Amino acid sequence: MINHDKPLIWLKGEVKSPPFSSEARLEAGFLLRKIQQGDNLSLPHSRPMKMIGKSCHELRIVDLNNTWRIVYHQAEDAIVILEVFAKKTQQTPKKVIDICKKRLKNYYS
């Protein structure tokens, strides 16, 4: 059997317990695996982040005390993790958007 899954490239962040609960870590792993296999997730699990760049998305993981976000980019050859953070407000912080834009630019440099 040939594996055609895209690899995950972690530019920043990780998903481990703690700070993620075991359940949230498992959900994040399950959803990232689906993305690796070519599934296009939509709300409530994922939403486009066009303000960061083309093919960028925000994976949403609801946890016990936090709502986690995994910002990822679907490159031709891999799924690139740009940032993992606990979201505290309704809007994604400008600092996170700017950091993700920079990491994406550096990835292609």
DSSP file (Angstrom, degrees, kcal/mol; ACC not computed):
  #  RESIDUE AA STRUCTURE BP1 BP2  ACC     N-H-->O    O-->H-N    N-H-->O    O-->H-N    TCO  KAPPA ALPHA  PHI   PSI    X-CA   Y-CA   Z-CA
    1    1 A M              0   0    0      0, 0.0     2,-0.4     0, 0.0     0, 0.0   0.000 360.0 360.0 360.0 129.7    0.0    0.0    0.0
    2    2 A I        -     0   0    0      2,-0.0     2,-0.7     1,-0.0     0, 0.0  -0.744 360.0-138.6 -92.8 133.4    1.4    3.4   -1.0
    3    3 A N        +     0   0    0     -2,-0.4    -1,-0.0     1,-0.1     0, 0.0  -0.828  24.8 172.9 -94.5 116.9    1.1    6.3    1.4
    4    4 A H        +     0   0    0     -2,-0.7    -1,-0.1     2,-0.1     2,-0.1   0.185  32.4 133.0-106.0  14.0    0.2    9.5   -0.3
    5    5 A D        -     0   0    0      1,-0.1    32,-0.2    32,-0.0    31,-0.1  -0.393  59.6-119.9 -67.1 140.9   -0.3   11.5    2.9
    6    6 A K        -     0   0    0     30,-2.1    72,-0.2    29,-0.1    -1,-0.1  -0.609  31.6-116.6 -76.2 140.0    1.3   15.0    3.0
    7    7 A P        -     0   0    0      0, 0.0    72,-2.8     0, 0.0     2,-0.5  -0.380  22.5-118.0 -72.6 157.5    3.9   15.3    5.8
    8    8 A L  E     -a   79   0A   0     70,-0.2     2,-0.6    72,-0.1    72,-0.2  -0.841  23.1-163.0 -93.3 131.3    3.4   17.8    8.6
    9    9 A I  E     -a   80   0A   0     70,-2.9    72,-3.2    -2,-0.5     2,-0.8  -0.968   7.1-154.4-115.8 115.5    6.0   20.5    8.8
   10   10 A W  E     +a   81   0A   0     -2,-0.6     3,-0.1    70,-0.2    72,-0.1  -0.795  23.2 167.9 -94.9 105.8    6.0   22.3   12.2
   11   11 A L  S    S-     0   0    0     70,-2.4     2,-0.3    -2,-0.8    -1,-0.2   0.762  74.9  -3.0 -82.9 -27.6    7.4   25.8   11.9
   12   12 A K  S    S+     0   0    0     69,-0.8    -1,-0.3     1,-0.1    91,-0.0  -0.965 105.6  20.5-162.4 144.7    6.1   26.7   15.4
   13   13 A G        -     0   0    0     -2,-0.3     2,-0.3    -3,-0.1    -1,-0.1  -0.002  53.2-134.7  88.4 168.4    4.1   25.2   18.2
   14   14 A E        -     0   0    0     70,-0.1     2,-0.6     2,-0.1    -1,-0.0  -0.971  11.5-126.8-156.5 163.1    3.2   21.7   19.2
   15   15 A V        +     0   0    0     -2,-0.3     2,-0.3     4,-0.0    14,-0.0  -0.910  51.4 135.9-119.9 100.5    0.2   19.7   20.4
   16   16 A K     >  -     0   0    0     -2,-0.6     4,-2.1     0, 0.0    -2,-0.1  -0.946  54.9 -80.8-142.5 162.9    0.9   17.9   23.6
   17   17 A S  T  4 S+     0   0    0     -2,-0.3     4,-0.1     2,-0.2    -2,-0.0  -0.936  98.0  53.6-110.0 127.0   -0.7   17.2   27.0
   18   18 A P  T  4 S+     0   0    0      0, 0.0     3,-0.1     0, 0.0    -1,-0.1   0.809 113.6  28.2 -72.8 167.8   -0.4   19.5   28.9
   19   19 A P  T  4 S+     0   0    0      0, 0.0    -2,-0.2     0, 0.0     2,-0.1  -0.979 124.1  54.4 -86.8 -19.3   -1.4   22.2   28.0
   20   20 A F  S  < S-     0   0    0     -4,-2.1     2,-0.1     1,-0.1    43,-0.0  -0.487  92.0-118.5 -68.4 144.0   -3.9   20.5   25.7
   21   21 A S     >  -     0   0    0     -4,-0.1     4,-2.5    -2,-0.1     5,-0.2  -0.403  30.1-106.4 -70.6 163.4   -6.1   18.0   27.4
   22   22 A S  H  > S+     0   0    0      1,-0.2     4,-2.2     2,-0.2     5,-0.2   0.894 121.8  51.1 -58.8 -40.0   -5.7   14.4   26.2
   23   23 A E  H  > S+     0   0    0      2,-0.2     4,-2.3     1,-0.2    -1,-0.2   0.913 110.8  46.7 -65.5 -43.3   -9.1   14.7   24.4
   24   24 A A  H  > S+     0   0    0      2,-0.2     4,-2.7     1,-0.2    -2,-0.2   0.890 111.3  52.4 -66.8 -39.0   -8.1   17.9   22.6
   25   25 A R  H  X S+     0   0    0     -4,-2.5     4,-2.3     1,-0.2    -1,-0.2   0.909 110.9  47.5 -62.6 -42.3   -4.7   16.5   21.6
   26   26 A L  H  X S+     0   0    0     -4,-2.2     4,-2.4    -5,-0.2    -2,-0.2   0.897 112.0  49.6 -66.1 -40.6   -6.4   13.4   20.1
   27   27 A E  H  X S+     0   0    0     -4,-2.3     4,-2.7     2,-0.2     5,-0.2   0.923 111.0  49.8 -64.0 -43.6   -9.0   15.6   18.3
   28   28 A A  H  X S+     0   0    0     -4,-2.7     4,-2.7     1,-0.2     5,-0.2   0.925 112.2  48.0 -60.8 -44.3   -6.2   17.8   16.9
   29   29 A G  H  X S+     0   0    0     -4,-2.3     4,-2.1     2,-0.2    -1,-0.2   0.905 111.8  49.7 -62.6 -42.3   -4.3   14.7   15.7
   30   30 A F  H  X S+     0   0    0     -4,-2.4     4,-1.8     2,-0.2    -2,-0.2   0.930 114.1  44.3 -62.1 -47.3   -7.4   13.2   14.1
   31   31 A L  H  X S+     0   0    0     -4,-2.7     4,-2.0     1,-0.2    -2,-0.2   0.894 112.6  51.1 -68.5 -40.0   -8.2   16.5   12.2
   32   32 A L  H  X S+     0   0    0     -4,-2.7     4,-2.5    -5,-0.2    -1,-0.2   0.888 108.3  53.6 -63.3 -37.3   -4.6   17.0   11.2
   33   33 A R  H  X S+     0   0    0     -4,-2.1     4,-1.7    -5,-0.2    -1,-0.2   0.910 106.8  51.4 -62.3 -42.2   -4.5   13.4    9.8
   34   34 A K  H  <>S+     0   0    0     -4,-1.8     5,-2.4     1,-0.2    -1,-0.2   0.902 110.4  49.1 -61.5 -41.0   -7.6   14.1    7.8
   35   35 A I  H ><5S+     0   0    0     -4,-2.0     3,-1.8     1,-0.2    -2,-0.2   0.920 108.3  53.5 -64.5 -43.3   -6.0   17.2    6.3
   36   36 A Q  H 3<5S+     0   0    0     -4,-2.5   -30,-2.1     1,-0.3    -1,-0.2   0.847 105.7  54.7 -57.7 -34.7   -2.8   15.2    5.5
   37   37 A Q  T 3<5S-     0   0    0     -4,-1.7    -1,-0.3   -32,-0.2    -2,-0.2   0.447 127.3 -98.9 -82.5  -0.1   -5.0   12.7    3.6
   38   38 A G  T < 5S+     0   0    0     -3,-1.8    -3,-0.2     1,-0.3     2,-0.2   0.471  71.2 147.9 100.3   2.1   -6.4   15.5    1.5
   39   39 A D      < -     0   0    0     -5,-2.4     2,-0.8    -6,-0.2    -1,-0.3  -0.493  42.6-139.6 -69.6 138.8   -9.8   16.2    3.2
   40   40 A N        -     0   0    0     -2,-0.2     2,-0.2     6,-0.0    -1,-0.1  -0.878  22.6-157.3 -99.0 104.6  -10.9   19.8    3.0
   41   41 A L        -     0   0    0     -2,-0.8     2,-0.2   -10,-0.1   -10,-0.0  -0.488  12.4-176.7 -81.8 151.6  -12.4   20.6    6.4
   42   42 A S    >>  -     0   0    0     -2,-0.2     3,-1.6     1,-0.1     4,-1.3  -0.695  34.6 -10.4-131.7-173.7  -14.9   23.4    6.9
   43   43 A L  T 34 S+     0   0    0      1,-0.3    -1,-0.1     2,-0.3     4,-0.1  -0.333 117.1  29.9 -58.6 141.0  -16.7   25.0    9.8
   44   44 A P  T 34 S+     0   0    0      0, 0.0    -1,-0.3     0, 0.0     3,-0.1  -0.990 133.9  34.5 -90.3  -1.6  -16.9   24.2   12.7
   45   45 A H  T <4 S+     0   0    0     -3,-1.6    15,-3.3     1,-0.2     2,-0.3   0.860 125.2   9.9 -83.6 -36.7  -13.5   22.5   12.5
   46   46 A S  E  <  -B   59   0A   0     -4,-1.3    -1,-0.2    13,-0.2    13,-0.2  -0.990  55.6-173.2-146.7 148.6  -11.6   24.8   10.1
   47   47 A R  E     -B   58   0A   0     11,-1.4    11,-2.6    -2,-0.3    -5,-0.1  -0.993  35.0 -98.4-141.2 150.1  -12.0   28.1    8.4
   48   48 A P  E     -B   57   0A   0      0, 0.0     9,-0.3     0, 0.0     2,-0.2  -0.325  21.3-158.8 -65.1 147.3   -9.9   29.9    5.7
   49   49 A M    >>  +     0   0    0      7,-3.0     3,-2.2     4,-0.3     4,-1.4  -0.588  24.0 162.7-124.1  66.6   -7.5   32.6    6.8
   50   50 A K  T 34  +     0   0    0      1,-0.3    -1,-0.1     2,-0.2     7,-0.1   0.743  68.5  69.6 -60.8 -24.4   -7.1   34.6    3.6
   51   51 A M  T 34 S+     0   0    0      1,-0.2    -1,-0.3    -3,-0.1     3,-0.1   0.705 104.0  43.6 -68.7 -16.9   -5.6   37.5    5.5
   52   52 A I  T <4 S-     0   0    0     -3,-2.2     2,-0.3     1,-0.3    -2,-0.2   0.862 126.6 -72.1 -90.0 -45.4   -2.5   35.3    6.1
   53   53 A G    ><  -     0   0    0     -4,-1.4     3,-1.4     3,-0.1    -1,-0.3  -0.942  61.5 -45.2 167.2 172.8   -2.2   33.9    2.6
   54   54 A K  T 3  S+     0   0    0     -2,-0.3     3,-0.1     1,-0.3    20,-0.1  -0.361 120.8  10.5 -62.7 138.5   -3.5   31.6    0.0
   55   55 A S  T 3  S+     0   0    0      1,-0.2    19,-2.7    18,-0.1     2,-0.4   0.744  94.2 138.3  62.4  26.9   -4.4   28.1    1.2
   56   56 A C  E <   + C   0  73A   0     -3,-1.4    -7,-3.0    17,-0.2     2,-0.3  -0.831  26.1 174.5-101.7 143.2   -4.1   29.1    4.9
   57   57 A H  E     -BC  48  72A   0     15,-2.9    15,-2.4    -2,-0.4     2,-0.5  -0.922  29.7-129.2-143.3 163.8   -6.6   27.9    7.4
   58   58 A E  E     -BC  47  71A   0    -11,-2.6   -11,-1.4    -2,-0.3     2,-0.4  -0.973  19.5-151.6-120.1 115.0   -7.3   28.0   11.1
   59   59 A L  E     -BC  46  70A   0     11,-3.0    11,-2.0    -2,-0.5     2,-0.5  -0.731  14.4-144.8 -85.4 132.4   -8.1   24.6   12.8
   60   60 A R  E     - C   0  69A   0    -15,-3.3     2,-0.5    -2,-0.4     9,-0.2  -0.875  18.8-179.9-106.7 124.3  -10.4   25.0   15.8
   61   61 A I  E     - C   0  68A   0      7,-2.5     7,-3.0    -2,-0.5     2,-0.5  -0.964  14.8-152.9-124.8 113.2  -10.0   22.8   18.8
   62   62 A V  E     + C   0  67A   0     -2,-0.5     5,-0.2     5,-0.2     2,-0.2  -0.748  23.3 176.9 -87.5 127.3  -12.3   23.3   21.8
   63   63 A D        -     0   0    0      3,-2.5   -43,-0.1    -2,-0.5    -2,-0.0  -0.596  43.8 -90.0-121.7-179.3  -10.8   22.2   25.0
   64   64 A L  S    S+     0   0    0     -2,-0.2   -44,-0.1     1,-0.2    -1,-0.0   0.950 119.4   4.2 -59.4 -53.7  -11.8   22.2   28.7
   65   65 A N  S    S+     0   0    0      1,-0.0     2,-0.3    -3,-0.0    -1,-0.2   0.470 129.9  43.6-114.4  -5.5  -10.3   25.6   29.6
   66   66 A N        -     0   0    0     -5,-0.0    -3,-2.5     2,-0.0     2,-0.6  -0.924  63.4-135.7-137.3 159.1   -9.1   26.9   26.2
   67   67 A T  E     -CD  62  87A   0     20,-0.6    20,-3.4    -2,-0.3    -5,-0.2  -0.973  34.9-153.5-113.8 112.6  -10.1   27.2   22.6
   68   68 A W  E     -CD  61  86A   0     -7,-3.0    -7,-2.5    -2,-0.6     2,-0.4  -0.548   8.7-160.3 -89.6 150.1   -7.0   26.2   20.6
   69   69 A R  E     -CD  60  85A   0     16,-2.8    16,-2.3    -9,-0.2     2,-0.5  -0.996   5.9-166.8-128.7 135.8   -6.1   27.3   17.1
   70   70 A I  E     -CD  59  84A   0    -11,-2.0   -11,-3.0    -2,-0.4     2,-0.6  -0.966  12.9-155.0-119.7 111.1   -3.7   25.7   14.8
   71   71 A V  E     +CD  58  83A   0     12,-2.7    11,-2.8    -2,-0.5    12,-1.4  -0.771  24.4 172.8 -89.2 123.4   -2.9   27.9   11.8
   72   72 A Y  E     -CD  57  81A   0    -15,-2.4   -15,-2.9    -2,-0.6     2,-0.4  -0.913  26.8-145.5-134.2 158.8   -1.8   25.8    8.8
   73   73 A H  E     -CD  56  80A   0      7,-2.4     7,-2.8    -2,-0.3     2,-1.2  -0.981  15.9-137.9-123.5 133.2   -1.0   26.2    5.2
   74   74 A Q  E     - D   0  79A   0    -19,-2.7     5,-0.2    -2,-0.4     2,-0.1  -0.743  31.7-177.3 -93.0  91.7   -1.7   23.6    2.5
   75   75 A A        -     0   0    0      3,-1.8   -20,-0.0    -2,-1.2    -2,-0.0  -0.326  41.0-103.7 -79.9 169.2    1.4   23.6    0.4
   76   76 A E  S    S+     0   0    0      1,-0.2    -1,-0.1    -2,-0.1     3,-0.1   0.878 118.8  24.2 -59.4 -39.1    1.8   21.4   -2.7
   77   77 A D  S    S+     0   0    0      1,-0.1     2,-0.3   -71,-0.1    -1,-0.2   0.464 127.7  11.0-111.2  -3.8    4.0   19.0   -0.9
   78   78 A A        -     0   0    0    -72,-0.2    -3,-1.8   -69,-0.0     2,-0.6  -0.985  67.1-105.9-163.3 166.5    3.1   19.3    2.8
   79   79 A I  E     -aD   8  74A   0    -72,-2.8   -70,-2.9    -2,-0.3     2,-0.6  -0.954  40.2-153.8-102.4 117.5    0.9   20.7    5.5
   80   80 A V  E     -aD   9  73A   0     -7,-2.8    -7,-2.4    -2,-0.6     2,-0.7  -0.840   4.2-148.2-102.4 117.6    2.8   23.6    7.1
   81   81 A I  E     +aD  10  72A   0    -72,-3.2   -70,-2.4    -2,-0.6   -69,-0.8  -0.753  19.3 176.0 -85.9 116.1    2.0   24.4   10.7
   82   82 A L  E     -     0   0A   0    -11,-2.8     2,-0.3    -2,-0.7   -10,-0.2   0.793  60.9 -11.4 -91.3 -32.7    2.5   28.2   11.1
   83   83 A E  E     - D   0  71A   0    -12,-1.4   -12,-2.7     2,-0.0     2,-0.4  -0.970  45.3-156.4-167.1 149.7    1.3   28.6   14.7
   84   84 A V  E     + D   0  70A   0     -2,-0.3     2,-0.3   -14,-0.2   -14,-0.2  -0.998  33.7 151.4-129.9 126.9   -0.5   27.0   17.6
   85   85 A F  E     - D   0  69A   0    -16,-2.3   -16,-2.8    -2,-0.4     2,-0.6  -0.992  48.3-107.7-154.1 158.8   -2.1   29.2   20.2
   86   86 A A  E     - D   0  68A   0     -2,-0.3     2,-0.5   -18,-0.2   -18,-0.2  -0.809  37.5-137.4 -87.7 122.5   -4.9   29.5   22.8
   87   87 A K  E     + D   0  67A   0    -20,-3.4   -20,-0.6    -2,-0.6     5,-0.1  -0.721  29.3 170.5 -87.9 123.6   -7.5   31.9   21.4
   88   88 A K        +     0   0    0     -2,-0.5     2,-0.2     3,-0.2    -1,-0.1   0.614  60.6  43.3-106.2 -18.7   -8.8   34.3   24.1
   89   89 A T  S    S-     0   0    0      2,-0.3     0, 0.0     1,-0.1     0, 0.0  -0.757  85.2-107.6-126.0 171.0  -10.8   36.8   22.0
   90   90 A Q  S    S+     0   0    0     -2,-0.2     2,-0.3     2,-0.1    -1,-0.1   0.862 102.4  58.7 -64.7 -37.3  -13.3   36.7   19.2
   91   91 A Q  S    S-     0   0    0      1,-0.0    -2,-0.3    -3,-0.0    -3,-0.2  -0.727  93.4-109.8-100.4 143.8  -10.7   38.1   16.7
   92   92 A T        -     0   0    0     -2,-0.3    -2,-0.1     1,-0.1     5,-0.1  -0.549  47.2-105.2 -67.7 128.6   -7.4   36.5   15.8
   93   93 A P     >  -     0   0    0      0, 0.0     4,-1.9     0, 0.0     3,-0.4  -0.251  17.7-129.3 -58.9 141.1   -4.7   38.8   17.3
   94   94 A K  H  > S+     0   0    0      1,-0.2     4,-2.9     2,-0.2     5,-0.2   0.860 108.7  59.9 -57.8 -37.7   -2.8   40.9   14.8
   95   95 A K  H  > S+     0   0    0      1,-0.2     4,-2.4     2,-0.2    -1,-0.2   0.900 105.3  47.9 -58.5 -42.5    0.5   39.7   16.2
   96   96 A V  H  > S+     0   0    0     -3,-0.4     4,-2.5     2,-0.2    -1,-0.2   0.920 111.9  49.4 -65.5 -44.1   -0.4   36.1   15.4
   97   97 A I  H  X S+     0   0    0     -4,-1.9     4,-2.3     1,-0.2    -2,-0.2   0.930 112.6  47.7 -60.5 -45.9   -1.5   37.1   11.8
   98   98 A D  H  X S+     0   0    0     -4,-2.9     4,-2.1     1,-0.2    -2,-0.2   0.904 112.1  48.9 -63.2 -42.5    1.8   39.0   11.3
   99   99 A I  H  X S+     0   0    0     -4,-2.4     4,-2.5    -5,-0.2    -1,-0.2   0.914 111.7  49.7 -63.6 -42.7    3.9   36.2   12.6
  100  100 A C  H  X S+     0   0    0     -4,-2.5     4,-2.5     2,-0.2    -2,-0.2   0.899 109.4  51.3 -64.5 -40.9    2.1   33.6   10.4
  101  101 A K  H  X S+     0   0    0     -4,-2.3     4,-2.4     2,-0.2    -1,-0.2   0.920 111.6  48.0 -60.4 -44.1    2.6   35.8    7.3
  102  102 A K  H  X S+     0   0    0     -4,-2.1     4,-2.6     2,-0.2    -2,-0.2   0.919 112.1  48.2 -64.0 -44.9    6.3   36.1    8.1
  103  103 A R  H  X S+     0   0    0     -4,-2.5     4,-2.0     2,-0.2    -1,-0.2   0.892 111.7  50.3 -64.6 -38.9    6.7   32.4    8.6
  104  104 A L  H  X S+     0   0    0     -4,-2.5     4,-1.4     2,-0.2    -2,-0.2   0.925 111.1  48.5 -64.5 -44.2    4.9   31.6    5.4
  105  105 A K  H  < S+     0   0    0     -4,-2.4     4,-0.5     1,-0.2     3,-0.3   0.926 112.4  48.7 -60.3 -45.7    7.1   34.0    3.5
  106  106 A N  H >< S+     0   0    0     -4,-2.6     3,-0.8     1,-0.2    -1,-0.2   0.839 104.5  60.4 -64.1 -33.5   10.2   32.5    5.0
  107  107 A Y  H 3< S+     0   0    0     -4,-2.0    -1,-0.2     1,-0.2    -2,-0.2   0.888 110.2  40.7 -60.9 -39.1    9.0   29.0    4.1
  108  108 A Y  T 3<        0   0    0     -4,-1.4    -1,-0.2    -3,-0.3    -2,-0.2   0.452 360.0 360.0 -90.6  -1.0    8.9   29.9    0.4
  109  109 A S    <         0   0    0     -3,-0.8    -1,-0.2    -4,-0.5    -2,-0.2   0.463 360.0 360.0 -84.2 360.0   12.2   31.8    0.5
